[in-house]
Amino acid sequence: MKKIFFAFVILIVGFQPQTQADEGMWLPIFIERLNYTDMQKMGLHLTPEEIYSVNNSSLKDAIVQFGRGCTAEVISDQGLLITNHHCGYGIIQAHSSIEHNYLKDGFWAQSMDEELPNERLTVTFLVRIEDVTSKILSQLTGSMTEEERSSKVKTIAEEIEKEVKGDTHFNASVRSFFEGNEYYLFITETYRDVRFVGAPPSSIGKFGADTDNWMWPRHTGDFSIFRIYADKEGKPAGYSKDNVPLKPKHHLPVSIAGVQKGDFAMIMGYPGATERYLTSYGVKMALDIHNQTVVDIRDKKLEIMMEDMKSDDAIRIKYASKYARISNYWKYFIGQSKGLKRLNVYDKKVAQENEFAMWIQASPERIEKYGKVLENIASAYKQLSENELVSVYQTEVVRQGSEILGFAGEFSNLKAELLEKEVNKEKTDKIIAQMKERSAAYFKDYNAPTDKKMLAATLDMYYRNVPANQQPDYIKSIALKYKGDFSKFADKVFETSLFVSRQKVDEFLNHPSVKLIDKDLAYQTIKGMSNYYNEIIQPKLTAAYDLLDVGNRAFIAGLREMYPDKKFYPDANSTMRLTYGQVLDYYPADAIHYEYFTTLKGVMEKEDPDNWEFVVPDKLKDLYEKKDFGRYGENGTMKVCFLTNHDITGGNSGSPVMNGDGELLGLAFDGNWEAMSGDIAYEPELQRTINVDIRYVLFIIDKFAGATRLIDEMTIVTKRPTTDKESIEKSKIQEAASVQ
């Protein structure tokens, strides 16, 4: 009977007792215990200590969190750093102008003296990870409310962080895993002087743009180059001409030996967020409300921006990075919804929850411990779903819609200081100086006519689509006063607001006044909309999320108890992870087969001089026609991108794809359209990672850009890793399994 029950569990839940080696985003401290044997069989030649070590140089010491949402890796002993072009896109845009359009033409510093500093750009190294679960859970009780529990966890975490950090320059952060069932301490080191070294033109680095985004086959040279600088002792420091290139603990050798189908490969990086333990209730809310609402609002935003970008090169430069950020997850949510439906993820989640309920009912102890789990989750999502539409509109229209609203809201701190009974002049002057600096950066990439159209269109969508009983009185009063014409309201805002130009803002900051802030229509709008949301909607969401936290924490604990032999990995949360698998092709649908690599020939076949997404530079065409690929070609072919079956998500952009010797093969930069549901449900037969081949990167740097000085810094490897018979047989078995 037990055997029949277990077989039924496997059939319904859809996984095997032995975790597939190509699924999972693993904390590197557990590689030896959970993954090392499988990785060795597939082709890993490094020891666990060579991957993650606290005391010695290891792979982790070459991997950094780049900025606020990407990964990069060190590829020379002089702190040279490589990441995706789209990760460096905001930096490239910030340095661009009509006179020096680095987005269009690319940029290559001819010496270290020409490398460009970037205010506020940082990279962070992981120093070590410590398990602090027992220190926290031992001080929590089952009688605590969720608010009390959260407060206690925060207090304990801050004590741990303070003790570990001491008076050092390191950072310490306690992070939650498995919805609060485990906690780990991350000690990190952040460098603040990161300079822009080089990038290809967008016609290479962004080739295919929105059309090819999330698609295979892909032909994008998605890379950019930076360098880390430190003080003369090698410590982090703000920008200074006296700083020197960082001497890293480890840098990745760069392999030009190429990849073949079935090769072992691994990725280390900083994946942002997954929801692999999301229940059917969460999937339903995503499909019924969240995803399509985001898509609809962003459709309008992108339409407005692109219309103005096409009309003026200066506007195109100003809005290039903003457009790319909005567009990326606009298309993502379209694909995710299609994937969730096509792969029947909702039904699979329901089946798992039904089996979980059966497991609970089989034991009085489980009923006592887990009996209300699914009920709590269902109740929480009922409340969340009732407020999800207005929540999305608050985010997409109020917080991230028209820029003038967000900018006006930033003056709240100054207003609060001016309202103090005794105004602290030193503090006030500091805030004013910061706002003047912020104003300069803000208006550099701002176009008031575009933003005016954005304000009118998005407020109109809010008014027409959010239920009247969830709308603030403020937007109702606007609609009444302007007879539903939000264009007229936008005209009035931009005629009268002090936040429409740098000149007006600077004049105000020279003579700041609470009265002027309060009567400003842009400020009134952001406050009128946000105050309602914070006072009426947010408390309902807080209560629902507290209940959901209780439910999710118990649900995951129950699943781990239900399947004691399964190796569970935590959801991604922007902490360092390792994932491993193979170089593989795939079959996306009946009678369709996709090869595992693309070539420069495909770039030429896609060329369309009348479409900015598919313009091909003349020099690249010349190199192709002459077959001038240097040592980076393979049998007269220039390979561009390749596929692996790695488990990645946003935040992994720029992550190194490495072979079994820890040598760099390429950069991960995208996922494939057929598996866009991957953040919620991993599909091993379909899910693929799209990577730019490092040989194409070096070809562009060397042959196209002539930046050979950068190649000379790198440790170039020309031989493939050795493979034994067992590794080869393992590859064949897994390749066959992936086709079935």
C-alpha positions in Angstrom: 0.0 0.0 0.0 2.8 2.4 0.9 4.5 1.7 -2.5 1.2 2.5 -4.3 0.7 5.7 -2.3 4.3 6.9 -3.1 3.9 6.1 -6.8 0.7 8.2 -6.8 2.5 11.1 -5.2 5.2 11.0 -7.9 2.6 10.9 -10.6 0.5 13.8 -9.3 3.3 16.1 -8.1 5.4 15.6 -11.1 8.9 15.2 -9.7 11.2 12.2 -9.1 12.7 11.3 -5.7 16.1 12.1 -7.1 16.3 15.8 -7.9 17.3 16.5 -11.4 20.7 18.0 -11.5 19.8 20.8 -13.9 17.1 22.2 -11.6 17.8 24.5 -8.6 19.4 27.7 -7.5 21.8 26.4 -4.8 23.5 28.3 -2.0 27.2 27.7 -2.6 27.9 26.6 1.0 25.9 23.5 0.4 27.4 22.3 -2.9 29.6 19.6 -1.3 26.7 18.1 0.7 23.9 18.4 -1.9 25.3 18.6 -5.4 29.0 17.7 -5.7 28.6 14.1 -6.7 26.2 14.9 -9.4 28.3 17.7 -10.7 31.4 15.5 -10.8 29.6 12.9 -12.8 28.5 15.6 -15.3 32.0 17.0 -15.8 33.0 19.2 -12.9 36.8 19.0 -12.2 37.0 21.5 -9.3 36.7 20.7 -5.6 34.0 22.3 -3.5 36.7 24.4 -1.9 37.7 25.8 -5.3 34.1 26.9 -5.9 33.3 28.4 -2.5 35.9 29.0 0.2 36.1 31.4 3.1 39.9 31.1 3.6 41.2 30.6 0.1 40.7 32.0 -3.4 37.7 30.5 -5.1 35.2 31.1 -7.9 32.9 33.1 -5.6 35.7 35.7 -5.3 35.4 36.5 -9.1 31.6 37.0 -9.1 30.0 40.3 -8.1 26.5 41.7 -7.7 26.6 44.5 -10.3 24.6 47.6 -9.4 21.2 46.9 -8.1 20.1 44.0 -10.3 22.7 42.2 -12.3 25.7 39.9 -12.0 29.3 40.5 -13.3 32.6 38.7 -13.1 36.2 39.7 -12.9 38.3 38.5 -15.9 41.7 39.9 -15.3 44.2 40.5 -12.4 43.6 44.2 -12.9 39.9 44.3 -11.9 38.5 44.1 -15.4 34.8 43.3 -15.1 32.3 42.0 -17.7 28.5 41.9 -17.6 25.7 42.2 -20.1 25.2 45.2 -22.4 21.6 45.6 -21.0 23.1 45.6 -17.4 25.4 48.5 -18.3 22.8 50.1 -20.5 21.8 52.8 -18.0 25.5 53.7 -17.5 26.1 53.9 -21.3 23.0 56.1 -21.7 24.1 58.4 -18.9 27.4 59.0 -20.6 25.7 59.5 -24.0 24.7 62.7 -25.7 24.1 63.9 -29.3 27.8 64.7 -29.6 28.9 61.4 -28.0 26.2 58.9 -28.7 27.8 55.8 -27.1 24.4 54.0 -27.4 24.6 54.2 -31.1 28.4 54.2 -31.7 29.7 52.2 -28.8 32.6 53.3 -26.5 36.1 52.0 -26.0 38.5 53.6 -23.6 42.0 53.5 -25.2 43.7 53.6 -21.8 42.9 53.4 -18.1 43.0 57.2 -18.0 40.0 57.3 -20.4 37.9 54.9 -18.4 34.8 56.8 -17.2 33.7 57.1 -13.5 30.1 56.4 -12.5 28.6 58.0 -9.5 26.5 55.5 -7.4 27.5 52.4 -9.4 28.8 49.7 -7.0 29.8 46.1 -7.2 29.6 43.8 -4.2 31.7 40.7 -3.4 30.5 37.9 -1.2 32.9 37.3 1.7 31.2 34.4 3.5 27.8 32.9 4.4 26.9 31.7 7.9 23.8 29.6 9.0 22.1 31.6 11.8 18.8 29.7 11.7 19.1 28.3 15.3 20.1 31.7 16.7 16.8 33.1 15.4 14.3 30.3 15.6 15.3 29.5 19.2 14.0 32.8 20.3 10.6 32.6 18.5 7.4 31.0 19.8 4.3 29.7 18.2 2.1 32.1 20.3 3.6 35.2 18.6 1.5 37.2 16.2 3.1 37.6 12.8 3.9 41.2 13.6 5.6 40.2 16.9 7.5 37.5 15.1 8.7 39.9 12.4 9.7 42.4 15.0 11.7 39.8 17.0 13.4 38.4 13.9 14.4 42.0 12.9 15.8 42.7 16.4 17.9 39.4 16.5 19.1 40.0 13.0 20.3 43.5 13.7 22.2 42.2 16.8 23.9 39.5 14.7 24.8 42.0 12.0 26.1 44.6 14.4 28.3 42.0 16.2 29.7 40.6 13.0 30.3 43.9 11.3 32.0 45.6 14.2 34.1 48.5 13.1 35.1 46.9 9.7 34.2 48.2 6.3 32.3 45.0 5.5 28.5 44.7 5.3 26.4 42.1 7.1 22.9 41.1 6.3 20.7 38.3 7.7 18.3 37.0 5.0 15.3 34.8 5.2 14.9 31.5 3.3 12.1 29.0 2.8 9.6 31.7 3.9 11.2 32.1 7.3 12.1 28.5 8.0 15.8 29.2 7.7 18.1 32.3 8.1 21.6 32.9 6.7 24.0 35.7 7.4 25.8 37.2 4.4 29.0 39.2 4.9 29.9 41.3 1.8 32.3 43.9 0.6 31.2 46.7 -1.7 33.4 48.7 -4.1 32.2 52.2 -5.0 34.7 53.2 -7.8 33.6 51.3 -10.9 34.5 52.8 -14.3 33.1 52.3 -17.7 35.7 50.7 -20.0 33.8 49.7 -23.2 30.7 48.5 -24.9 29.7 47.7 -28.5 27.1 49.8 -30.3 23.5 48.9 -29.6 23.3 47.4 -33.1 25.4 44.6 -31.6 24.8 44.8 -27.9 21.0 45.2 -28.3 20.6 43.5 -31.7 17.0 42.3 -32.0 15.9 44.6 -29.1 12.2 44.1 -28.2 11.4 41.7 -31.1 14.0 39.1 -30.1 13.8 39.7 -26.3 13.1 36.4 -24.5 13.4 34.6 -27.9 15.5 31.9 -29.5 17.3 31.9 -31.9 19.2 34.9 -30.6 22.1 36.9 -32.2 22.9 39.5 -29.6 26.4 40.5 -28.5 25.0 41.4 -25.0 28.1 42.5 -23.1 29.8 45.6 -21.6 33.1 46.1 -19.8 33.9 47.9 -16.6 36.8 48.1 -14.1 36.9 48.1 -10.3 39.2 50.6 -8.6 40.3 50.6 -5.0 42.5 52.7 -2.8 46.2 51.9 -2.7 45.6 49.3 0.1 43.0 47.5 -2.1 40.1 48.7 0.0 36.8 50.1 -1.2 36.9 53.9 -1.7 34.9 56.6 -3.4 36.1 57.8 -6.8 39.6 59.4 -6.7 42.2 59.9 -9.3 44.6 58.3 -6.9 42.7 55.0 -6.9 44.2 52.0 -8.6 42.8 49.0 -10.4 41.7 46.3 -7.9 43.9 43.2 -7.5 41.2 40.6 -7.1 41.4 37.4 -5.0 40.4 35.5 -8.1 39.7 36.2 -11.8 38.1 33.8 -14.3 40.3 32.4 -17.1 38.6 32.9 -20.5 38.2 29.8 -22.7 38.2 30.1 -26.5 37.9 26.4 -26.9 34.2 26.6 -27.5 31.2 24.5 -26.4 29.7 21.3 -27.7 26.3 19.7 -27.1 26.2 17.9 -23.8 29.1 19.8 -22.2 28.9 20.4 -18.5 28.4 24.0 -17.6 27.6 25.9 -14.4 26.5 29.5 -13.5 27.1 31.5 -10.4 25.3 34.8 -9.9 22.7 36.7 -8.1 19.2 35.6 -9.2 16.6 38.1 -8.1 13.3 36.4 -7.2 11.5 33.2 -8.0 8.2 31.8 -6.6 8.6 28.0 -7.0 6.5 27.4 -3.9 3.7 29.6 -5.1 0.3 28.0 -4.6 -2.6 27.7 -7.1 -4.2 30.7 -5.5 -1.2 32.9 -6.4 -1.1 31.5 -9.9 -4.8 32.3 -10.3 -4.3 35.9 -9.2 -1.4 36.3 -11.6 -3.4 35.0 -14.5 -6.7 36.7 -13.7 -5.5 40.1 -12.6 -1.9 41.0 -12.1 -0.1 40.1 -15.3 -2.5 41.5 -17.9 -3.0 44.7 -15.9 0.7 45.4 -15.9 0.9 44.6 -19.6 -2.0 46.9 -20.5 -0.6 49.9 -18.5 2.9 49.4 -19.9 1.5 49.1 -23.4 0.4 52.7 -23.1 3.6 53.9 -21.5 5.7 52.3 -24.2 3.5 53.7 -27.0 3.9 57.2 -25.7 7.6 57.0 -25.2 8.4 55.4 -28.5 6.3 58.0 -30.4 8.5 60.8 -29.0 11.7 58.8 -29.2 11.2 58.3 -32.9 10.7 62.0 -33.5 13.9 63.2 -31.9 17.3 61.7 -31.3 17.8 63.7 -28.1 14.6 62.2 -26.7 15.6 58.7 -27.8 18.9 59.0 -25.8 17.1 60.4 -22.7 14.5 57.7 -22.7 16.5 54.7 -24.0 17.2 53.2 -20.6 13.7 54.0 -19.2 12.0 52.4 -22.2 14.2 49.2 -21.9 13.4 48.8 -18.3 9.6 49.1 -18.9 9.7 46.9 -22.0 11.6 44.0 -20.5 9.0 42.9 -18.0 6.1 44.1 -20.2 7.0 41.2 -22.6 8.0 39.0 -19.7 4.4 39.0 -18.2 2.9 38.4 -21.6 5.1 35.3 -21.9 4.6 34.2 -18.4 0.8 34.1 -18.7 1.1 32.1 -21.9 3.5 29.7 -20.3 1.4 29.2 -17.2 -1.6 28.4 -19.3 0.2 26.2 -21.9 1.9 24.1 -19.2 -1.2 23.8 -17.0 0.7 25.1 -14.0 -2.4 26.0 -12.1 -3.8 22.4 -12.4 -0.4 21.0 -11.3 -0.4 23.3 -8.3 -3.9 22.2 -7.4 -2.9 18.6 -7.7 0.0 19.1 -5.3 -2.2 20.9 -2.8 -4.8 18.1 -2.9 -2.0 15.6 -2.2 -0.7 17.8 0.6 -4.2 17.9 2.1 -4.4 14.1 1.9 -1.1 13.7 3.6 -2.2 16.0 6.4 -5.4 14.1 7.0 -3.5 10.8 7.4 -2.1 11.9 10.8 -3.7 13.6 13.8 -0.3 15.2 14.5 -0.2 16.7 11.0 -3.8 17.9 11.3 -2.8 19.7 14.5 0.3 21.2 12.9 -0.8 21.9 9.3 -4.6 21.6 9.3 -5.2 25.3 8.6 -2.4 25.9 6.2 -4.3 25.8 2.9 -7.3 27.6 4.5 -5.0 30.5 5.6 -3.5 30.7 2.2 -6.9 30.7 0.5 -8.2 33.4 2.8 -5.2 35.6 2.3 -5.4 35.4 -1.5 -9.1 36.2 -1.4 -8.3 39.5 0.3 -5.3 40.2 -1.9 -7.2 39.5 -5.1 -9.9 42.0 -4.1 -7.3 44.7 -3.9 -4.8 43.5 -6.6 -6.1 45.7 -9.4 -5.8 49.0 -7.4 -2.4 47.8 -6.1 -1.0 47.3 -9.6 -2.4 50.7 -10.6 -0.8 52.3 -7.6 2.6 50.9 -8.6 2.4 51.4 -12.4 0.6 54.7 -12.5 1.3 56.6 -9.2 4.7 55.3 -8.2 6.2 54.5 -11.6 4.0 56.4 -14.0 4.4 60.0 -14.9 7.8 61.1 -13.6 6.7 64.4 -12.3 4.6 62.7 -9.6 7.5 60.7 -8.2 9.9 63.7 -8.4 7.4 66.0 -6.6 7.0 63.4 -3.9 10.7 63.5 -3.2 10.3 66.9 -1.7 8.3 65.6 1.3 11.5 65.3 3.4 12.3 69.0 2.8 8.7 69.9 3.6 8.8 68.0 6.9 12.1 69.7 7.9 10.7 73.1 7.1 7.6 72.3 9.3 9.8 71.7 12.4 9.2 74.2 15.3 12.9 74.9 15.3 14.3 74.5 11.8 17.8 72.9 11.7 19.6 75.1 9.2 22.4 72.7 8.7 20.1 69.8 8.1 17.9 71.8 5.8 20.9 73.1 3.8 22.1 69.5 3.4 18.7 68.4 2.1 18.6 71.4 -0.3 22.0 70.6 -1.7 21.0 66.9 -2.2 17.9 68.0 -4.0 19.8 70.3 -6.3 22.1 67.4 -7.2 19.1 65.2 -7.7 17.4 67.9 -9.9 20.4 68.1 -12.2 20.4 64.3 -12.7 16.6 64.1 -13.1 16.3 66.8 -15.7 19.2 65.5 -17.8 17.0 62.7 -19.0 13.6 64.3 -18.8 11.3 65.6 -21.5 8.2 67.5 -20.2 6.0 67.1 -23.2 6.4 63.3 -23.1 5.7 63.2 -19.4 2.6 65.3 -19.8 1.2 62.8 -22.2 2.1 60.1 -19.7 0.4 61.8 -16.8 -2.9 62.3 -18.8 -3.0 58.8 -20.3 -2.2 56.8 -17.1 -4.5 58.8 -14.8 -7.3 58.3 -17.4 -6.6 54.5 -17.3 -6.7 54.5 -13.5 -10.0 56.4 -13.4 -11.6 54.2 -16.0 -10.4 50.8 -14.8 -10.1 50.8 -11.0 -13.5 50.2 -9.3 -15.0 53.4 -8.1 -15.2 52.1 -4.5 -11.4 51.7 -4.5 -10.6 55.1 -6.0 -9.3 58.1 -3.9 -11.6 61.1 -3.7 -8.7 63.1 -5.3 -9.0 61.4 -8.7 -12.7 61.6 -8.6 -12.5 65.4 -8.0 -10.2 65.8 -10.9 -12.6 63.9 -13.2 -15.5 66.0 -12.0 -13.7 69.3 -12.3 -12.2 68.6 -15.8 -15.3 66.6 -17.0 -13.2 63.4 -17.3 -10.6 65.1 -19.6 -7.3 64.2 -18.0 -5.4 65.9 -20.8 -6.8 69.2 -19.6 -5.7 68.4 -16.1 -2.2 67.5 -17.3 -2.1 70.8 -19.2 -2.8 72.6 -15.9 -0.2 70.7 -14.0 2.5 71.4 -16.4 1.5 75.1 -16.7 1.7 75.7 -13.0 3.9 73.2 -11.3 7.4 74.2 -10.1 8.6 70.6 -10.8 8.5 70.9 -14.6 11.9 72.4 -15.1 15.3 72.5 -13.5 15.3 76.3 -13.5 12.0 76.4 -11.5 13.2 73.8 -9.1 16.5 75.5 -8.4 14.7 78.9 -7.9 12.4 77.2 -5.4 15.3 75.6 -3.6 17.0 78.9 -3.2 13.9 80.1 -1.4 12.0 77.0 -0.2 8.5 77.3 1.1 6.0 74.8 2.5 3.2 76.8 1.0 4.6 76.5 -2.5 5.0 72.7 -2.1 1.5 72.3 -0.8 -0.3 74.2 -3.5 1.6 72.5 -6.3 -0.7 70.3 -8.4 1.9 67.6 -9.0 2.6 67.3 -5.3 -1.1 67.4 -4.5 -1.6 64.5 -6.9 1.1 62.2 -5.6 0.0 62.9 -2.1 -3.8 62.6 -2.8 -3.3 59.3 -4.5 -0.8 57.8 -2.1 -2.3 58.9 1.1 -5.6 57.1 0.2 -3.7 54.0 -0.8 -1.6 54.0 2.4 -4.5 54.7 4.7 -7.3 52.6 3.1 -5.7 49.8 0.9 -2.4 49.1 2.5 -3.8 48.0 5.9 -5.9 45.4 4.2 -2.9 44.1 2.3 -0.7 44.0 5.4 -3.2 41.9 7.2 -3.6 39.6 4.2 0.2 39.3 3.7 0.7 38.5 7.4 -1.8 35.6 7.1 -0.1 34.5 3.8 3.3 34.5 5.5 2.0 32.2 8.2 0.4 29.9 5.6 3.4 29.8 3.2 5.9 29.2 6.0 3.9 26.2 7.2 3.2 25.0 3.7 6.9 24.8 2.8 7.8 23.2 6.1 5.1 20.6 5.4 6.3 19.9 1.9 9.8 19.3 3.2 8.4 17.0 5.8 6.2 15.2 3.3 9.2 14.5 1.0 12.1 13.8 3.3 14.3 12.4 0.5 13.9 15.4 -1.8 16.7 18.0 -2.0 14.9 21.3 -1.7 16.5 24.6 -2.8 15.3 28.0 -1.6 13.6 30.6 -3.8 16.0 33.2 -5.3 16.3 36.4 -3.3 19.3 38.2 -4.8 21.8 36.2 -2.9 24.6 34.2 -4.6 23.5 30.9 -6.1 25.0 28.2 -8.2 23.1 26.3 -10.9 24.5 23.6 -13.2 23.5 21.6 -16.2 24.5 21.2 -19.9 24.8 22.8 -23.2 21.7 21.6 -25.0 19.3 22.1 -27.9 15.6 21.7 -27.5 12.3 20.9 -29.1 9.8 23.7 -28.4 6.8 22.1 -30.2 5.8 19.3 -32.5 8.1 19.1 -35.5 10.3 22.0 -34.4 13.9 21.6 -33.3 16.2 24.4 -32.2 20.0 24.0 -32.5 22.0 24.8 -29.4 24.0 27.7 -31.1 23.6 30.6 -33.5 26.2 32.1 -35.8 27.1 35.4 -37.4 25.4 34.2 -40.6 22.1 34.6 -38.7 22.9 38.3 -37.9 23.2 38.9 -41.6 20.0 37.1 -42.4 18.1 39.2 -39.9 19.5 42.5 -41.2 16.9 45.2 -41.9 18.4 48.7 -42.5 14.9 50.2 -42.1 14.3 48.7 -38.6 16.6 50.1 -35.8 16.4 46.7 -34.0 18.1 44.9 -36.9 20.7 47.3 -38.3 24.1 45.7 -38.9 27.2 47.8 -38.7 29.2 48.0 -42.0 32.4 46.9 -40.3 30.7 43.8 -38.9 29.5 42.9 -42.4 32.9 43.4 -43.8 34.5 41.1 -41.2 31.8 38.5 -41.9 32.3 38.6 -45.7 36.1 38.3 -45.3 35.7 35.5 -42.6 38.1 37.5 -40.6 37.3 35.9 -37.2 40.8 35.4 -36.0 41.3 32.7 -33.3 37.7 33.2 -32.2 36.1 31.4 -35.1 35.3 27.7 -35.4 36.0 25.9 -38.7 35.3 29.1 -40.6 32.2 30.0 -38.5 31.7 32.7 -36.0 29.4 31.4 -33.3 27.3 34.1 -31.5 25.1 32.6 -28.8 24.5 29.2 -27.2 21.9 27.4 -25.1 22.2 25.7 -21.7 19.5 24.1 -19.5 20.4 26.2 -16.4 17.9 27.3 -13.9 18.2 31.1 -13.8 16.0 34.2 -13.5 16.3 38.0 -13.4 19.4 39.1 -11.6 21.4 36.4 -13.3 21.9 38.7 -16.3 25.7 38.9 -16.8 26.4 35.7 -14.9 29.4 33.7 -16.0 28.7 30.4 -17.8 31.7 28.3 -16.8 33.0 24.9 -17.8 34.1 22.1 -15.4 37.5 23.8 -14.8 35.9 27.1 -13.9 36.8 28.9 -17.1 34.5 31.4 -18.7 32.5 30.2 -21.7 29.9 33.0 -22.1 27.5 35.3 -20.4 23.9 34.4 -19.5 21.5 37.1 -20.7 18.0 35.7 -21.3 15.5 32.9 -21.0 13.4 31.4 -23.8 9.8 32.2 -24.6 8.5 28.7 -24.3 9.4 28.5 -20.6 8.4 32.0 -19.4 6.6 30.4 -16.5 10.0 29.3 -15.1 10.0 31.6 -12.1 7.0 29.7 -10.8 7.4 26.3 -12.3 10.7 24.9 -13.7 10.2 22.9 -16.9 13.4 20.8 -17.6 12.4 19.8 -21.1 11.7 23.3 -22.2 13.6 25.7 -20.0 16.8 27.1 -21.6 19.2 29.9 -20.7 20.4 32.0 -23.6 24.1 32.9 -23.4 26.4 35.0 -25.6 29.5 33.0 -26.6 32.6 34.5 -25.0 34.4 34.0 -28.4 31.9 36.4 -30.0 32.6 38.8 -27.2 36.3 38.7 -27.7 35.9 38.9 -31.5 33.9 42.1 -31.1 36.5 43.6 -28.7 39.5 42.6 -30.8 38.5 42.5 -34.4 35.6 45.0 -34.5 36.6 47.5 -31.8 40.4 47.1 -31.9 40.5 47.2 -28.1 43.2 44.5 -28.0 44.7 45.9 -24.8 41.7 44.4 -23.0 42.3 41.0 -24.5 46.0 41.2 -23.4 44.8 41.5 -19.8 42.9 38.3 -19.8 44.1 34.7 -19.1 43.1 33.0 -22.4 42.7 29.2 -22.4 42.7 27.4 -25.8 42.1 23.7 -24.7 38.8 22.1 -23.8 38.5 20.4 -20.3 39.3 16.7 -20.3 36.3 14.4 -20.0 36.3 10.8 -18.7 34.1 8.0 -19.9 31.6 8.3 -17.1 31.0 12.0 -17.8 30.4 11.2 -21.5 27.9 8.5 -20.7 26.1 10.7 -18.2 25.8 13.4 -20.9 24.3 11.0 -23.4 21.7 9.7 -20.9 20.6 13.2 -19.9 20.5 14.4 -23.5 18.2 11.5 -24.4 16.0 12.3 -21.4 15.7 15.9 -22.4 14.4 15.0 -25.9 11.7 12.6 -24.6 
